[in-house]
Amino acid sequence: MNCEFSLAHYQEIIETAKDKGYIIIPAVNYFEETKKPLLIRHDVDFSLEYAYDLANHEYDLGIQTSYYIYFHSWSYNALGPEEMKMIQAMKEMGHEIGFHYDSRYSLSHEPDLLSSMIRGGLFSYTQHVPTLSKKETYQGLQDPFEYDLKYISDSGRNWREGCVCQHIGKDKRLHVSIHPEWWVTNSKDRADMIHQLWMTLQNKTVRDCKNIKQMLYEYVRDDLKQGGEIIVK
């Protein structure tokens, strides 16, 4: 296989894992007795749209994984109407929705908020930027990092121990962290992904502004004069 950050290679990884007998699971379905588990998780740091795209791709591949939602992202609003629809749709596909926390900002009620958003069923959580954020525990929730699994991550678009495809067949119990933004954009490098994210955010801002303009028009249309002027009251 040609190791690259692309949906084509991601599909190769999944198909190879299935062929070699791995059981691909979200964190909520992990049991110590599971033979050859491949736990796949996604920390949604930058874009819910990218996560939603990958969730759909995984659904087509017949697998379910874990998606961890971050309430303090600079680039998406988990509480926005469209974002909440995507989160619920991802859950309805069979994916696990988990809580991604940052102790510098997180509030104690955030897991309950996320649980209410997805109508219950919150099971696990993951940490955002461990080098800056201190370790937290949340009563009743599991941290998949503590499972007895070989952990590898594509953090920063960099496999520190080699691409996950190199571990398939070598390590029998795997916990893999996949960040959607590196894969669904088919980006050449980190700078290219950031540029694509920037363009995506620009397009979303334009759409949002059009929606706001329409909403404001609906509010004032009854007060518009024939010439398009607004009656000041």
Sequence and secondary structure as in RCSB ss.txt:
>XXXX:A:sequence
MNCEFSLAHYQEIIETAKDKGYIIIPAVNYFEETKKPLLIRHDVDFSLEYAYDLANHEYDLGIQTSYYIYFHSWS
YNALGPEEMKMIQAMKEMGHEIGFHYDSRYSLSHEPDLLSSMIRGGLFSYTQHVPTLSKKETYQGLQDPFEYDLK
YISDSGRNWREGCVCQHIGKDKRLHVSIHPEWWVTNSKDRADMIHQLWMTLQNKTVRDCKNIKQMLYEYVRDDLK
QGGEIIVK
>XXXX:A:secstr
    SSHHHHHHHHHHHHHTT EEE GGG  TT SSEEEEEEEE S HHHHHHHHHHHHHHT   EEEEETT SS
  TTSHHHHHHHHHHHHTT EEEEEE TTT  TTHHHHHHHHTTS   BEEES TTTS     TT B GGGSSSE
EEE GGG  TT  GGGTBTTBSSEEEE  HHHHHT  SSHHHHHHHHHHHHHHHHHHHHHHHHHHHHHHHGGGB 
TTS B   
